[in-house]
């Protein structure tokens, strides 16, 4: 569920969708590497104050979705 933030007179939801692709789109992500990459992503998100909402690992790329408390300009 989307967490809406507000500040008079606007409301916003700030989400990041990043695609991580290895060089030459090698199909090596699925399997053992998938769990290792998941742990690394969770650790990095924690370091940068990003809430990892969801993520999908495919054989040749990863789609993590994150939330960070950002404010409109």
C-alpha angles and dihedrals in degrees: 000000000000118000108217118206122200143199120172117300101005139060124201145172116205115203130163125213112192128180117208114198125179120226111284089005092269111194095233103110100085119082123019095001091054093069093043092050090048091055092047092049092050091050094048092047090052090051092053096041095248121142109223102222100179142328140195125209117204125181093264107023146017131230112201118179118203141183125214128175101249128161129219116258 
